[in-house]
Amino acid sequence: MAASRKTGGRIPPSLDIPLLTDIVEEDEPVTAPIARPAEQAGSAQPPIVTITQEMLSEMLTERIAALTDRLLRDASAEIHATLVNKVWEKLREEIPAIVEEALKENGQE
């Protein structure tokens, strides 16, 4: 896989997406090994458990979908908060002029 593209400075979120560069050939095995931690500290190598490509695909799909939903919710909340703040700022700027104009129209200034 490609190395991280971050170079110290913050990259805009739209460009901060990991790239998968490994090519999977169709003649490769259908299972991918997943190493599990050894149950005993004294064992030399942890046992290797295999998982089917279909199961791995399902797990990744679920996790990526959950992450996408969370990121979209967070972004939506940030956008909402920003818009509410802009509306309040605009109201603070314009309400005094509206009040002044209303008082002038009624001759109470």
C-alpha positions as a Python dict, from the first residue, in 0.01 Angstrom:
ca = {
    (1, 'M'): (0, 0, 0),
    (2, 'A'): (103, 359, -48),
    (3, 'A'): (274, 547, 230),
    (4, 'S'): (83, 818, 410),
    (5, 'R'): (44, 1132, 200),
    (6, 'K'): (54, 1371, 495),
    (7, 'T'): (362, 1588, 489),
    (8, 'G'): (333, 1782, 811),
    (9, 'G'): (79, 2045, 705),
    (10, 'R'): (-294, 1985, 698),
    (11, 'I'): (-420, 1856, 363),
    (12, 'P'): (-774, 1958, 264),
    (13, 'P'): (-1018, 1679, 364),
    (14, 'S'): (-1116, 1606, 4),
    (15, 'L'): (-756, 1513, -73),
    (16, 'D'): (-686, 1328, 252),
    (17, 'I'): (-816, 993, 128),
    (18, 'P'): (-593, 684, 146),
    (19, 'L'): (-518, 523, -188),
    (20, 'L'): (-517, 148, -231),
    (21, 'T'): (-241, 60, -474),
    (22, 'D'): (-203, -317, -435),
    (23, 'I'): (-340, -505, -736),
    (24, 'V'): (-536, -818, -656),
    (25, 'E'): (-506, -1086, -918),
    (26, 'E'): (-798, -1320, -978),
    (27, 'D'): (-582, -1630, -942),
    (28, 'E'): (-485, -1538, -582),
    (29, 'P'): (-636, -1743, -296),
    (30, 'V'): (-985, -1652, -179),
    (31, 'T'): (-883, -1623, 186),
    (32, 'A'): (-662, -1368, 355),
    (33, 'P'): (-476, -1460, 674),
    (34, 'I'): (-539, -1256, 987),
    (35, 'A'): (-286, -1287, 1264),
    (36, 'R'): (-433, -1317, 1614),
    (37, 'P'): (-240, -1245, 1935),
    (38, 'A'): (-105, -1553, 2105),
    (39, 'E'): (-304, -1673, 2403),
    (40, 'Q'): (13, -1758, 2593),
    (41, 'A'): (311, -1525, 2618),
    (42, 'G'): (553, -1818, 2583),
    (43, 'S'): (445, -1936, 2239),
    (44, 'A'): (686, -1860, 1956),
    (45, 'Q'): (432, -1773, 1686),
    (46, 'P'): (70, -1676, 1721),
    (47, 'P'): (-178, -1903, 1546),
    (48, 'I'): (-293, -1780, 1206),
    (49, 'V'): (-663, -1762, 1137),
    (50, 'T'): (-797, -1727, 785),
    (51, 'I'): (-1104, -1536, 682),
    (52, 'T'): (-1289, -1566, 355),
    (53, 'Q'): (-1271, -1279, 111),
    (54, 'E'): (-1650, -1249, 126),
    (55, 'M'): (-1649, -1218, 506),
    (56, 'L'): (-1365, -965, 495),
    (57, 'S'): (-1550, -767, 230),
    (58, 'E'): (-1867, -762, 442),
    (59, 'M'): (-1677, -651, 751),
    (60, 'L'): (-1499, -373, 563),
    (61, 'T'): (-1821, -259, 395),
    (62, 'E'): (-2001, -233, 730),
    (63, 'R'): (-1715, -46, 897),
    (64, 'I'): (-1661, 191, 605),
    (65, 'A'): (-2035, 264, 585),
    (66, 'A'): (-2046, 338, 961),
    (67, 'L'): (-1743, 567, 932),
    (68, 'T'): (-1896, 746, 634),
    (69, 'D'): (-2223, 799, 822),
    (70, 'R'): (-2039, 936, 1126),
    (71, 'L'): (-1826, 1173, 918),
    (72, 'L'): (-2130, 1300, 727),
    (73, 'R'): (-2321, 1357, 1053),
    (74, 'D'): (-2026, 1547, 1200),
    (75, 'A'): (-1986, 1757, 886),
    (76, 'S'): (-2359, 1829, 876),
    (77, 'A'): (-2355, 1941, 1240),
    (78, 'E'): (-2059, 2171, 1173),
    (79, 'I'): (-2229, 2322, 868),
    (80, 'H'): (-2550, 2375, 1066),
    (81, 'A'): (-2364, 2546, 1351),
    (82, 'T'): (-2179, 2772, 1107),
    (83, 'L'): (-2501, 2874, 932),
    (84, 'V'): (-2680, 2945, 1262),
    (85, 'N'): (-2388, 3165, 1373),
    (86, 'K'): (-2399, 3357, 1043),
    (87, 'V'): (-2774, 3415, 1079),
    (88, 'W'): (-2732, 3547, 1435),
    (89, 'E'): (-2447, 3776, 1325),
    (90, 'K'): (-2662, 3915, 1043),
    (91, 'L'): (-2954, 3969, 1283),
    (92, 'R'): (-2727, 4154, 1529),
    (93, 'E'): (-2612, 4380, 1244),
    (94, 'E'): (-2954, 4453, 1093),
    (95, 'I'): (-3200, 4461, 1386),
    (96, 'P'): (-3084, 4802, 1520),
    (97, 'A'): (-3150, 4961, 1178),
    (98, 'I'): (-3493, 4797, 1159),
    (99, 'V'): (-3585, 4926, 1506),
    (100, 'E'): (-3457, 5275, 1421),
    (101, 'E'): (-3657, 5283, 1098),
    (102, 'A'): (-3973, 5165, 1275),
    (103, 'L'): (-3932, 5438, 1541),
    (104, 'K'): (-3881, 5705, 1272),
    (105, 'E'): (-4196, 5596, 1089),
    (106, 'N'): (-4396, 5633, 1409),
    (107, 'G'): (-4238, 5969, 1493),
    (108, 'Q'): (-4099, 5851, 1827),
    (109, 'E'): (-3733, 5929, 1785),
}
